[in-house]
Amino acid sequence: MSERDPNQPSIDPARLLQLLSCGSLRDESNGALRWSSNYTFLMSVADSECRSKVVYKPQRGERPLWDFPDGTLCYREVAAYHVSMALGWDVVPPTVLRDGPRGVGSVQQYIEHNPDINYFALDESHAEQLRKIAAFDYITNNADRKGGHCLLDAHDHVWGIDHGICFHPAPKLRTVIWDFAGQSVPQDLLNDLQRMAGNLDDAKSLLRQALDKLLADVEVQALQARLRRLLNRREYPRPGPGPNYPWPPV
C-alpha cells in the first residue's frame, strides 16, 4: 500500500469516495490543526489498496454560532460538495459525511498545496476558475470566502475549502472575490447552472435527495431561489449593504 502522490494522476472519483466513506481513519495531526475556528484534524484514510490524506471536522467540535443551527456545519460542508459535483466545476474537494474517531463529521480529501499561495497570489490565468468559485459562492450563500480558502494544487487547479457556513436562507454572502461584480456570467456557466436547477427541481433526482438529507427545507428553497435569480439576471452580484467581506479576509 502506498500513499497517493499529488503529482500522479488522480484516483478514480468513485473509488476516492469509497475510500473516504469506508477506509480506516488515522490521526496524522497530533491534535487539532492550528488557526481553525472549529475542531479540524488532519488524518489519513486507508484501505488494503491505497491511502490519502483527509481533513476531518467532527460535529461535536463545532463552535456554536448565533445564526446557524448547532451541529449543522459538517452537513453544509458535504452539501457544498454535492453542489460542486452537480455543476461539474470541481470547486470543492471530494467530501463525505461519516463516523470517525470523534463522532460523525465531514471527511474531505486534503489538497496538497503551497500555504504561501492563496487567492491574493493568483493571477489572470486563474480567472476562469475564479469565475466558477464566485458563482458557486453566490448560489451557496457562502458567508466566509477568505483568501486562504482558495488552494492551488500541483496541477494549477484552484479548490475552495471551508464551506461550513453556507446555505443560510437569509442573504449572507461575504467573500474576497468581487473581481467580477456586475459582469456577465459566461454562457457555459449559465448552462451548467440551468442544468443543476433542473436537477434540484426534481424531487427524485440524486442531487435533491442528497440535499434534502443535509439541509433544511427552507435552505433548499433558498438555494433554488438564488439559482433562479442568477439565471434571470445573468450577471455576478455586486456588493450590497454589507458586511460583504469576511473577517479576517485572509
N, C-alpha and C positions, 0 to 999 in steps of 0.2 A: 504493500500500500504506500503510495507517495502523495504528498501534498500537491495540489494543483498549482502550476507555475503561472502567474498572471500574464507572462509573455507568450504562453502557449494558447492555442485555440480554446475557446470556452467550452465547458462541458455542455452537453445537450440540455436545453432548458427544462424539459420534463424530468430528466434524470437529476438535475440540480434540485428541483422542487422536491423530488422524492428524498434526496439526501437531506435537505433541510427539515423535512417533515418527520423522517423516520430514523435518521442517523443518531448516533450516540454523541451527546454534548459533553464537552470537557472544558473547564475554565482555563483560559490562557492569560488572563489579565492580573491574576493575584489580587483580585478585588475590583471594585467598580472603576471605570475609566474616569480620569480627571475631567473637570470642566463640564460635566453633564448635569443638567437640572434634575433629571430623574436617574434612577439606578440603571446603569448601562454596563454590560460586561462583554469583553472580547473573549470569544470562545472558539473552539473548533468543533466541527461536526463531522463524524466519520462513520463509514460502514466498512464492509470487507474489501471494497474496491477503491475507494477514494476518500479524500478528506478536504475540507475547505474551512477557511476562517469565516466566522459569522459574528454579528452583533446581536446580543440577546438583551431584550428590555422586558423584565418581568412586570406584570400588572401590579403586584403589591409593592413595587419600588417607585410607583408614580407619585409625584408631588401633587397634592390637591390644588386645583385651580378654581377660581370663583365662577368662571364662565363655561367650563366644560364638566360634564358629569364625571364623578370619580371612577377610576378604573377603566376608562374607555380609550386611553391613548394608544395602547398596543393594538386595539381593534382598528383604529384610524390609520396606523402605520400599514396594516395589511390591506385596508380598503384603498389606500393610495396606490399600492402595487397593482391591485385589480384594475383601477382606472388607467394606470400607465400601460398595462397589458392590453386593455380593451382598445386603447388608442394606437398601439403598436409603436410607441415612441421610445421605449426603454429609458424612461426618466428615472424610475425607482428600481433599485436592485431587487432581485427575487426575494420575497418576504412571505413568511407563513406564520400562522398562529399555532402554538403547540405548548405542551407542558415541558418544563425544564427544571433545573436544579432548584430554582426558587419559585416554582409555580408556573402557571400559564403566562405566556408573554409572546411578543413578536420576536422572530428569529430571521435576520436579514443577512444576505451574503455580504461579507466585508469587501469593500473596494480598495484594492491596493492603490495608493496614491501618494503624491508628494504633499505633505501637510503645509508646505510653504506656498502652494498654488491653490487659490480659491477663485471665486467669481471675480474679484477685483484684479486678478492677474490674467484673466482671459482676454483674448483679442478678437478681431473681426472674423477670424477663421472659425470661431465658435458661435457666431451669431445665429446660424440656422438652428443649432441645438438649444440655444438660449431662448429663441422664439417659442420652441416647444415647451420649455420649462415655464416661461411666462404665461402661456395659455393654460397649461396644466395647473399652475398656482391659482389662476383666477377661478377655474371651474371647481377646484377642490377647496377654494376659500382658505388658502394657506396663510395662517396668521404669524408665520415665523420663518420666512425665507432669508436667512442670513447668508453672508458671503461664504462662510465656511461650510455651508450646507450644499455647496456645489463642488464636487470632486472630479478631478481629471484623471482618468485611468491611463494605463500604459498604451492603450490604443487610441488615445486622443478623444475619447468619448467622455462627455460631461454627464455625471449622475447627480441626482438630487437625493438627499437623505433628510431624516428627521421630519416626519410628517405626522407627528402625534397630535398637533393642534390644527387639524384641517377639518373641513366638513361641518363647521358650525352653521346653523341656519341663518344667523344674522351676519351682515357683511363685516368681515374681519381681515381682509387682505392686507398683510403687512409684508413687504418684500423690498429687497435692494434692487430688484430687476425692473426698472422703469424705462429702460432704453427704448422700448417700442411703444410707449404710451401714445395712443391716438393713431398709430399706424394701422394699415390694413393687415388682417390676418391672412397669410398666404393661402391660396385656394386649396393646395394639397392638405394643409392642416384642417381647413374647414371641412373637407371631405371626410377626414378621419373623425372629426368631432360629430359630423352628421351621422356617420355610421354608429358611433358609440351611443348617440342619442336614441337611435332606433333600437339598439340592444337594451338600453336602460328602460325604454318604454314597454318592452316586452317582459311581462311578469315571469315568463317561463325561461328567459334567457339565463345562461350561466352567470353573466355579469350581475343581473338583477338579483338572482338568488343569492349570490355571494355577498353583495352589499346589504341585502335585507337582513343577513345574519350578523353583520358587523356594525351597522349604523341604525339610528332611529328612523322611523318613517318620515318624520319632518325633515331630517337631514338628507335623505334620499330625494325627497321632493324639492328641496332647495338646490341640490345638485342638478336636478333636471331643469329647474328654472334658470340657473346660471348658464347651463349649456344652451338653452333656447335664446337667452339674451345675447350671448356671444355670437351665435349663429345669425341672429337677426341684425345685430349691429356690424358684424364683420370687421371689427377693429379692436385693438387692445385697449383695455381700460386705462383711464387716466387717474392720477392720484385724487382722492376725494377729500372730505373734511378732515380725515385723519383720526388716529395716527396711521401713517402709511408706510412707515419703516419699522423694522424690528429693532429691539434694543437689547444688547448692543448690536450694531449692524454686522459685525464680523462673527 
